[in-house]
Amino acid sequence: MQGNFSYHNPTKLYFGDESLNFLKDELKNFGPVVLLNYGSGSVKRNGIYDQVVDILQESGKTIVENPGVMSNPTLEKLREGIQIARENNVDLILALGGGSVCDYSKAVAASVFCEGDYWQKFWLRQEQPDADQRLLPVGCILTMAGTGSEMNAGTVITDAEHTFKVGHVFDDRLMPKFSILNPKFTMTVPDNQMKAGIYDIMNHIMEQYFSDFDDNTSDYLAEGLMRSLIVSSRAAVKNPQDYEARSNIMWTAT
C-alpha cells in the first residue's frame, strides 16, 4: 500500500428506521434559524417534509425554505441559496434529499461568508476557505442512496450558462456535522431513481478501485462493497420494499 495520508471523518451518522428521532437532539447544538434545502417537492408528497418540519418547529427553530434544488445544482441556484442564507442570518443548513441537495448545501455553507468571488476561488482555482473564514454547519437527511455526499466534503456545481460542470472537495470543515439515514426514505423514490442510484454507487466504487496498481487494502474493501451491492440490488429490484436490501444499499453508498 503506497503513499501517505491522514484520515479524519467528523460526520456523525444516525442509521435505521428510527434515525429521524435523533434530529431533535442534534438541533440543540445550533442556533435558531435553519435553512431547509430540498428538491422539486417529492418530499412534500411522500410526507418526509412534514415529519422534518414538525421536529424543527417542536425544537423552536425558525425555518427558511429553499426549494427547487435540482440534479446537478447550478451556479445560479447556488447564488440564490447564498443570498437567502445571508439575508436571514442562517445558523444551520439542513439538506433534505439526495446527493445533489447535500452537495448544494455544502457549497452554500462554504460560500456565504467568502470574501470575493467564491466560484473563482473554490471551483475554478480549487482553493480551500481561509483558515479564519466562518463556515455554516450542514446536516443531511438522506432520501436517496447514491453519491455518499452525506459523509464527505465534496460538491459539484454546474455553470449552466457556459455548460461547465466542476467538482470541488473541501477540507473536513465542510463535512456534514450529522447525517440521518433512514432506509425507508429511499423507498419513496421512483424505481428508475433507485436503479440510477445503484449504478452511481457501483461507478463511484470502481473509480477508486481502478485508480492505481498497488496492493491496497482499500481495494479489498471495495470488492466486498461491490459484492454486497450486487446481492442487495438484485433483491431490491425484485422487491423495492425489501428493507434489508435497501438498508445495505444505503450503507454501501455511504
HUPEBEL-V691119 format. One record per residue. N is the residue number from 0. RES is the residue in one letter. PSI is psi as a letter, one per 20 degrees, with the letter a starting at -180 (none if undefined). OMEGA is omega in degrees with one decimal (999 if undefined). D_LAST is the distance of its C-alpha to the last C-alpha in whole Angstrom. Layout:
n = <N & N>
res = <RES & RES>
psi = <PSI & PSI>
omega = <OMEGA & OMEGA>
d_last = <D_LAST & D_LAST>
This chain:
n = <0 & 1 & 2 & 3 & 4 & 5 & 6 & 7 & 8 & 9 & 10 & 11 & 12 & 13 & 14 & 15 & 16 & 17 & 18 & 19 & 20 & 21 & 22 & 23 & 24 & 25 & 26 & 27 & 28 & 29 & 30 & 31 & 32 & 33 & 34 & 35 & 36 & 37 & 38 & 39 & 40 & 41 & 42 & 43 & 44 & 45 & 46 & 47 & 48 & 49 & 50 & 51 & 52 & 53 & 54 & 55 & 56 & 57 & 58 & 59 & 60 & 61 & 62 & 63 & 64 & 65 & 66 & 67 & 68 & 69 & 70 & 71 & 72 & 73 & 74 & 75 & 76 & 77 & 78 & 79 & 80 & 81 & 82 & 83 & 84 & 85 & 86 & 87 & 88 & 89 & 90 & 91 & 92 & 93 & 94 & 95 & 96 & 97 & 98 & 99 & 100 & 101 & 102 & 103 & 104 & 105 & 106 & 107 & 108 & 109 & 110 & 111 & 112 & 113 & 114 & 115 & 116 & 117 & 118 & 119 & 120 & 121 & 122 & 123 & 124 & 125 & 126 & 127 & 128 & 129 & 130 & 131 & 132 & 133 & 134 & 135 & 136 & 137 & 138 & 139 & 140 & 141 & 142 & 143 & 144 & 145 & 146 & 147 & 148 & 149 & 150 & 151 & 152 & 153 & 154 & 155 & 156 & 157 & 158 & 159 & 160 & 161 & 162 & 163 & 164 & 165 & 166 & 167 & 168 & 169 & 170 & 171 & 172 & 173 & 174 & 175 & 176 & 177 & 178 & 179 & 180 & 181 & 182 & 183 & 184 & 185 & 186 & 187 & 188 & 189 & 190 & 191 & 192 & 193 & 194 & 195 & 196 & 197 & 198 & 199 & 200 & 201 & 202 & 203 & 204 & 205 & 206 & 207 & 208 & 209 & 210 & 211 & 212 & 213 & 214 & 215 & 216 & 217 & 218 & 219 & 220 & 221 & 222 & 223 & 224 & 225 & 226 & 227 & 228 & 229 & 230 & 231 & 232 & 233 & 234 & 235 & 236 & 237 & 238 & 239 & 240 & 241 & 242 & 243 & 244 & 245 & 246 & 247 & 248 & 249 & 250 & 251 & 252 & 253>
res = <M & Q & G & N & F & S & Y & H & N & P & T & K & L & Y & F & G & D & E & S & L & N & F & L & K & D & E & L & K & N & F & G & P & V & V & L & L & N & Y & G & S & G & S & V & K & R & N & G & I & Y & D & Q & V & V & D & I & L & Q & E & S & G & K & T & I & V & E & N & P & G & V & M & S & N & P & T & L & E & K & L & R & E & G & I & Q & I & A & R & E & N & N & V & D & L & I & L & A & L & G & G & G & S & V & C & D & Y & S & K & A & V & A & A & S & V & F & C & E & G & D & Y & W & Q & K & F & W & L & R & Q & E & Q & P & D & A & D & Q & R & L & L & P & V & G & C & I & L & T & M & A & G & T & G & S & E & M & N & A & G & T & V & I & T & D & A & E & H & T & F & K & V & G & H & V & F & D & D & R & L & M & P & K & F & S & I & L & N & P & K & F & T & M & T & V & P & D & N & Q & M & K & A & G & I & Y & D & I & M & N & H & I & M & E & Q & Y & F & S & D & F & D & D & N & T & S & D & Y & L & A & E & G & L & M & R & S & L & I & V & S & S & R & A & A & V & K & N & P & Q & D & Y & E & A & R & S & N & I & M & W & T & A & T>
psi = <o & r & r & q & r & q & p & p & o & i & p & p & p & o & p & r & i & j & h & h & h & i & g & h & g & h & h & i & i & r & a & i & p & p & o & o & p & r & c & i & j & h & h & g & h & i & i & h & g & h & g & g & h & g & g & g & g & h & j & k & q & p & p & o & q & n & r & j & p & r & q & m & q & r & h & g & h & g & h & g & h & g & g & g & g & g & h & j & l & q & h & p & p & o & p & o & b & a & h & h & h & g & g & g & h & h & g & g & h & h & h & g & j & p & p & b & o & h & g & g & g & g & h & g & i & k & r & q & q & q & h & j & p & p & p & q & q & p & q & p & o & p & i & p & p & g & h & j & i & i & k & r & k & q & q & p & q & p & n & h & h & j & l & o & p & q & q & p & o & r & r & i & h & j & q & q & h & q & p & p & o & o & h & h & h & i & i & i & q & q & g & h & h & g & h & g & h & g & h & g & g & g & h & h & g & h & g & h & h & j & i & a & j & r & n & p & h & h & h & h & g & h & g & g & g & h & g & g & g & g & g & h & h & g & g & h & h & g & n & i & j & o & g & g & g & h & h & h & g & g & h & g & g & none>
omega = <-171.7 & 172.9 & 179.6 & 178.1 & 167.6 & -177.3 & 176.7 & 178.7 & -174.5 & -176.3 & 176.4 & -177.4 & 169.3 & -172.7 & 173.2 & -173.5 & 175.4 & -171.5 & -179.5 & 179.0 & -177.0 & -179.7 & -177.3 & 178.5 & -179.2 & -177.1 & 178.6 & -175.5 & -173.3 & -177.6 & -168.0 & -173.6 & -177.2 & 172.7 & -178.0 & 177.8 & 175.1 & -169.4 & -169.8 & 177.5 & 179.1 & 179.4 & 174.6 & -178.4 & -176.8 & 173.1 & -178.8 & 178.7 & -178.7 & 178.8 & -177.9 & -179.5 & 177.9 & 179.9 & 178.5 & 179.8 & 176.8 & -179.7 & 177.1 & -178.0 & 169.3 & -174.4 & 173.2 & -173.7 & 175.4 & -179.5 & 172.2 & 175.4 & -173.0 & 167.7 & -174.1 & -175.7 & -174.6 & 175.7 & 177.9 & 178.6 & 176.3 & 179.2 & 178.5 & 180.0 & 178.0 & 179.4 & 178.9 & -179.0 & -179.4 & -176.5 & -174.8 & 178.2 & -175.1 & 178.5 & -177.7 & 172.1 & -179.8 & 179.5 & 178.9 & -177.6 & -179.2 & -174.4 & -179.3 & 178.3 & 177.0 & 176.6 & -177.3 & -177.1 & 176.6 & 178.5 & 176.9 & -177.8 & -179.3 & -166.6 & -172.6 & -176.0 & 178.1 & 174.9 & -178.6 & -174.1 & -177.3 & 178.9 & 177.2 & -173.1 & -171.2 & -172.3 & -179.6 & 178.8 & 176.4 & 177.2 & 175.7 & 174.6 & 176.8 & -175.5 & -176.9 & -179.3 & 174.4 & 178.3 & 178.9 & 176.6 & -179.1 & 169.0 & -177.1 & 169.7 & -167.8 & 177.7 & 179.1 & 179.5 & 179.4 & -166.5 & -173.5 & -176.9 & -179.6 & 179.8 & 171.6 & -177.4 & -177.2 & 175.0 & 172.5 & -179.3 & -177.9 & 169.9 & -173.2 & -177.8 & -177.8 & -179.2 & -174.9 & -179.0 & -175.9 & 177.0 & 174.7 & 176.0 & 178.3 & 175.0 & -168.5 & 175.1 & -178.2 & 173.8 & 177.9 & 177.5 & 176.0 & 174.6 & -178.5 & -174.8 & 175.8 & -177.9 & 179.3 & 178.5 & -179.4 & 178.4 & -179.5 & -178.3 & 178.7 & -177.1 & -179.0 & 177.2 & 175.4 & -178.2 & 176.9 & 177.8 & 178.9 & 177.3 & 178.8 & 179.2 & -178.1 & -178.7 & 178.3 & 178.1 & -177.4 & 175.5 & 178.7 & -174.4 & -177.2 & -173.5 & -178.1 & -171.7 & -177.5 & 176.8 & -166.8 & 178.2 & 179.8 & 178.1 & 179.0 & 173.8 & 179.8 & 178.7 & 177.2 & 178.5 & -179.7 & 177.0 & 178.8 & -179.0 & 179.6 & -179.6 & -175.6 & -179.0 & 176.4 & 179.6 & -177.5 & 176.9 & 178.1 & -179.8 & -177.3 & 179.1 & 178.7 & -173.7 & -178.3 & 178.4 & -178.0 & 178.9 & 177.5 & 177.2 & -178.5 & -177.7 & 175.3 & 179.3 & -179.5 & 999>
d_last = <23 & 24 & 24 & 23 & 20 & 19 & 16 & 15 & 12 & 14 & 11 & 12 & 10 & 12 & 11 & 13 & 16 & 18 & 15 & 17 & 20 & 19 & 19 & 22 & 22 & 20 & 22 & 25 & 24 & 24 & 27 & 29 & 28 & 24 & 24 & 22 & 20 & 20 & 20 & 23 & 24 & 22 & 21 & 24 & 26 & 23 & 24 & 20 & 22 & 25 & 23 & 21 & 25 & 27 & 25 & 25 & 29 & 29 & 28 & 30 & 28 & 30 & 27 & 28 & 26 & 25 & 24 & 24 & 21 & 21 & 19 & 19 & 20 & 24 & 26 & 28 & 26 & 24 & 28 & 28 & 25 & 27 & 30 & 29 & 27 & 31 & 33 & 32 & 31 & 27 & 26 & 22 & 20 & 18 & 16 & 16 & 14 & 12 & 11 & 14 & 15 & 13 & 14 & 17 & 17 & 16 & 19 & 22 & 21 & 22 & 25 & 27 & 29 & 29 & 32 & 33 & 31 & 28 & 27 & 29 & 28 & 24 & 24 & 27 & 28 & 24 & 25 & 24 & 25 & 28 & 28 & 30 & 28 & 27 & 23 & 22 & 19 & 16 & 15 & 12 & 13 & 10 & 13 & 11 & 8 & 8 & 7 & 4 & 8 & 7 & 7 & 9 & 12 & 13 & 15 & 17 & 21 & 23 & 27 & 28 & 32 & 32 & 29 & 27 & 23 & 22 & 18 & 18 & 16 & 17 & 18 & 16 & 18 & 16 & 13 & 13 & 15 & 13 & 10 & 11 & 9 & 12 & 12 & 16 & 15 & 13 & 17 & 19 & 18 & 20 & 20 & 20 & 17 & 15 & 16 & 16 & 12 & 12 & 14 & 12 & 9 & 12 & 13 & 11 & 11 & 15 & 15 & 14 & 16 & 19 & 19 & 22 & 24 & 24 & 23 & 20 & 18 & 15 & 16 & 17 & 13 & 12 & 15 & 14 & 11 & 13 & 15 & 13 & 12 & 16 & 17 & 15 & 15 & 19 & 19 & 17 & 20 & 23 & 22 & 19 & 20 & 19 & 17 & 16 & 15 & 13 & 11 & 10 & 9 & 7 & 5 & 5 & 4 & 0>
